[in-house]
Amino acid sequence: MFCYRALDKISIETLHKTFLDAFSDYQVNIALPLWKFEQMLQRRGYVSQLSIGAFENEILVGFILNGFRSWNGKPTVYDLGTGVIVEYRRQGITSNMLLNIKELLKQKQVEQYLLEVIESNTSAVSLYKKQGFEIQREFSCFQLDKRKYNPITTCKVERVNRIDLGQLTDFWDFKPSWQNSIDSINAVPEEFLYSIVRLDNTIVGYGIIDKRTGDIPQIAVNRHYRGRGIARSIMTEMIKNTESAFLMLIMNPNLQKISYWN
């Protein structure tokens, strides 16, 4: 018999252990030490009171970790991780947790519930559709091995302490995903390095990279200055300044990705 309740009294260490157990057979290898797990929660706006756990004899066996922010002008909860330990699957736990979440969000007057799922995880996609979720957009995830990157610099790249990203949204071709949004970057600003290119004292391109993980939440160039190697120069600078051997970038698959880096 399972019971379901909020995660506000569950330690980060317990969440981390259960998270690793639940994702031990995931399609993508998840190397997530405790510090990185804590950073993920903070970056994505984790709220324990809006998150649900499934318990058997007081042991956490499943969870939905939720964050909360305004998204497109509406109070929104974001599912930053849903999982069930392998031996407890196919017992309706995820469906029951989602039902509990729905009731909780109604009580809190939350207008939207947002999540992301890997397309190849067909069982999860099917489950979410049955629960009433609708696909809004798709992303592609790219990984770059630093050893295979050909460094090219065609313009001066500066390192700065912070960037006022709200002033640069016109550079975007698409709105970043939740975990790469301005709010997510500002939640853990000390984790990132910020690079910019200026022309005539005006920022015409910028990039942000996680110092340790190589994650690139945002990189963009003013439309009027593309095709000049600005993005490539920023990439070259960022690659030199992250500890990770690999870089990760999430993009809209409909963009002309190859020409963007020329």
C-alpha positions in Angstrom: 0.0 0.0 0.0 1.4 3.3 -1.1 0.8 6.7 0.5 1.4 10.0 -1.3 2.4 13.3 0.3 4.4 16.5 -0.3 8.2 16.4 -0.1 8.7 19.3 2.3 10.0 17.1 5.1 12.3 14.9 2.9 16.0 15.7 2.9 18.0 16.5 -0.3 20.2 13.4 0.4 17.1 11.1 0.4 15.8 12.7 -2.8 19.1 12.4 -4.4 19.5 8.7 -3.6 15.9 7.9 -4.8 16.5 10.0 -8.0 19.6 8.0 -8.9 17.8 4.7 -8.2 14.8 5.8 -10.4 17.0 6.9 -13.3 19.5 4.0 -13.1 18.2 2.5 -16.4 17.3 5.8 -18.2 17.9 6.2 -21.9 20.5 8.9 -21.2 23.3 8.2 -18.7 22.7 10.5 -15.7 25.9 11.3 -13.8 24.5 13.4 -11.0 26.6 13.9 -7.9 24.9 15.5 -4.9 26.3 19.0 -5.7 25.0 18.8 -9.2 21.6 17.6 -8.1 21.3 20.5 -5.6 22.3 22.9 -8.4 19.6 21.4 -10.7 16.9 21.9 -8.0 17.9 25.5 -7.3 18.3 26.4 -11.0 14.9 25.0 -11.9 13.0 26.6 -9.0 12.3 23.5 -6.9 9.5 23.9 -4.4 9.2 20.9 -2.0 5.6 21.9 -1.0 4.4 21.5 -4.6 6.2 18.2 -5.1 4.9 14.8 -4.4 6.4 11.5 -3.2 5.2 7.9 -3.2 6.0 6.1 0.0 5.9 2.4 1.1 6.5 1.9 4.8 7.9 5.5 4.9 10.5 4.7 2.2 10.4 7.0 -0.8 9.9 4.9 -3.9 8.7 7.5 -6.4 8.6 11.3 -6.8 7.5 14.2 -8.9 9.9 17.2 -8.3 8.2 20.5 -9.2 9.4 24.0 -9.7 7.3 27.2 -9.6 7.5 30.4 -11.6 5.6 32.7 -13.9 5.7 31.4 -17.5 4.2 33.3 -20.3 2.5 35.6 -17.8 0.8 32.7 -15.9 1.6 31.0 -12.6 3.2 27.8 -13.7 4.5 24.6 -12.2 7.3 22.8 -14.0 8.0 19.1 -13.6 11.8 19.0 -13.3 11.9 15.2 -12.6 9.5 12.3 -12.3 10.7 8.8 -11.4 9.8 5.5 -9.8 12.4 3.0 -8.5 12.6 0.1 -11.0 11.0 -2.6 -8.8 8.0 -0.4 -8.0 7.0 0.4 -11.6 3.8 -0.7 -13.4 1.8 -0.3 -10.2 0.1 3.0 -11.2 2.4 5.1 -9.0 3.1 7.8 -11.6 -0.5 8.1 -12.5 -1.5 8.4 -8.8 1.2 11.0 -8.2 -0.1 13.1 -11.1 -3.6 12.9 -9.8 -2.3 14.2 -6.4 -0.4 17.0 -8.2 -3.6 18.0 -10.2 -5.5 18.4 -6.9 -2.7 20.3 -5.3 -2.4 22.7 -8.3 -6.1 23.4 -8.2 -5.9 24.3 -4.6 -2.9 26.7 -5.3 -4.6 28.2 -8.3 -1.8 27.3 -10.6 -2.8 27.8 -14.3 -0.2 25.7 -16.1 1.7 22.5 -15.7 4.8 22.2 -17.9 7.2 19.3 -18.4 9.7 17.9 -20.9 10.1 14.3 -21.9 12.5 12.5 -24.2 10.7 11.6 -27.4 12.0 8.0 -27.4 10.5 7.4 -24.0 7.2 6.3 -25.6 5.7 5.0 -22.5 6.1 8.3 -20.7 4.9 10.2 -23.7 1.8 8.0 -23.8 1.2 8.4 -20.1 1.4 12.2 -20.2 -1.0 12.4 -23.1 -3.5 10.3 -21.3 -3.2 12.7 -18.4 -4.2 15.6 -20.7 -0.8 17.0 -21.6 -0.3 18.5 -25.1 2.9 18.9 -27.0 3.8 22.5 -27.4 7.2 22.4 -29.0 10.2 20.2 -29.6 13.9 20.6 -28.8 17.1 18.9 -30.0 20.0 18.3 -27.6 23.5 18.6 -28.9 26.8 17.4 -27.3 30.2 18.6 -28.3 33.5 16.9 -27.5 36.0 19.7 -26.8 38.8 17.6 -28.4 37.0 17.6 -31.7 36.3 21.3 -31.8 38.3 23.5 -34.2 38.8 26.8 -32.3 38.4 29.9 -34.5 38.4 33.5 -33.2 37.5 36.3 -35.6 36.6 39.0 -33.1 37.4 40.0 -29.5 35.4 38.2 -26.8 35.1 39.7 -23.4 34.4 38.0 -20.1 32.0 39.9 -17.8 30.5 39.2 -14.4 26.9 39.3 -15.4 24.7 40.1 -18.4 21.3 41.9 -18.3 19.7 39.2 -20.4 16.3 41.0 -20.4 17.9 43.6 -22.8 19.0 41.0 -25.3 15.9 38.9 -25.9 15.6 40.3 -29.4 18.7 38.2 -30.3 16.7 35.0 -29.7 15.3 32.8 -32.5 13.2 30.9 -29.9 12.4 31.2 -26.2 14.7 29.1 -24.1 13.4 26.1 -22.2 12.5 26.4 -18.6 15.9 25.2 -17.3 17.7 27.6 -19.7 15.5 30.6 -19.0 16.6 33.9 -17.6 15.1 33.0 -14.3 17.0 29.7 -14.2 20.3 31.4 -15.0 19.7 34.1 -12.4 18.8 31.5 -9.8 22.5 30.3 -9.8 24.4 33.1 -11.4 27.7 32.1 -9.8 27.7 28.8 -11.6 28.2 30.4 -15.0 30.8 32.3 -17.1 29.5 35.1 -19.3 31.1 36.0 -22.6 30.1 38.9 -24.9 31.2 40.5 -28.2 30.9 44.3 -28.5 31.0 46.4 -31.7 30.9 50.2 -31.3 30.4 49.7 -27.5 27.2 47.7 -28.2 26.7 44.0 -27.3 26.1 42.1 -30.5 26.5 38.6 -29.2 26.7 36.7 -25.9 27.1 33.2 -24.5 26.7 31.6 -21.1 28.3 28.4 -20.0 28.4 26.4 -16.8 31.9 26.5 -15.3 31.8 22.9 -14.3 29.3 21.0 -16.4 29.8 22.6 -19.8 26.1 23.2 -20.1 25.3 26.2 -22.4 21.9 27.6 -21.4 22.1 30.5 -23.9 24.1 31.7 -26.9 22.8 34.3 -29.3 23.9 36.9 -31.9 22.1 40.0 -33.0 20.4 39.2 -36.4 22.1 42.1 -38.1 25.6 40.8 -37.2 25.4 37.1 -38.1 27.6 35.4 -40.5 30.7 37.1 -39.1 32.0 34.3 -36.9 30.8 36.0 -33.7 29.0 32.9 -32.3 32.0 30.7 -33.2 34.4 33.1 -31.4 32.2 33.0 -28.3 32.1 29.2 -28.4 35.9 29.1 -28.6 36.2 31.4 -25.6 33.6 29.4 -23.6 35.3 26.0 -24.4 38.5 27.3 -22.9 36.8 28.2 -19.7 34.8 25.2 -18.6 36.1 22.2 -16.7 33.9 19.7 -18.6 35.3 17.7 -21.5 31.9 18.0 -23.2 29.5 20.9 -24.0 25.7 20.5 -24.0 23.3 22.7 -25.9 19.5 22.6 -26.3 18.1 24.2 -29.5 15.0 24.4 -31.5 15.3 21.7 -34.2 13.7 23.9 -36.9 16.6 26.4 -36.9 19.4 26.4 -39.4 22.0 25.1 -37.0 24.9 24.6 -39.3 24.9 28.0 -41.0 24.5 29.6 -37.6 28.0 28.8 -36.6 29.6 30.0 -39.9 
